[in-house]
Amino acid sequence: MAPIPSDADLRRVSAQTATELQAVCRQHGWALHITAGEPVSGTGYVTFPPLRVEVAQQIVAGLRRLLTGRCAECAEIKRRRAQAVREQDAHTAAAMADAMGRHQRAVH
């Protein structure tokens, strides 16, 4: 059985989590200020201030994309690359690998 974390440990984890979550949100253009909350009953928390509806909707849409499966563009690029590999078309396969890298950096 793992030892119960101290309040100091929970504050540290909450602060780190708030920083990481805020960085991810900032990367997606979501203007949020997330702070570490106070530990309660052996659990750490992060705190969100009130969110603009459009920001909350963007977050919901982003989470749905992550949780409901593959991006349609990713699937298409992957399909085209697999077809090129089957057809031994090295040029197209390489181009699709490059396209996937650009897409991943731009969108995900």
Steps between C-alpha positions, in 0.01 A plus 500: 500500500640838400551758773246782520647811335562799720328833437836634378524214246142566386571874462809420291312255276207742465733785404680284243170376356357853481812618317488210253127540438535873446786442253291253299206740497726787389635283215143455379419871528279461805538799732484338842665579828524177698636499854574238761221453750533412864514129586179358647461160662828370359428607142665770289300743288542762229273802471345656189353848512168547319541408132357683200249272331694494171818392684311224681349387169846485339627290790202265474552463122872431551432238765236334283748473214753342732254258655293397198766377267730598223505831322353465148804668342737268690301200378513622138875566509560161660280328239684670212841410647399135552377481141829649375698245703290213358560635149871549575471873422782628719458861388132520603564303821770747601279795406218361717739451793602867462135604471417313821782673685384844382138417583588372849703812582236735361185337637584271788 
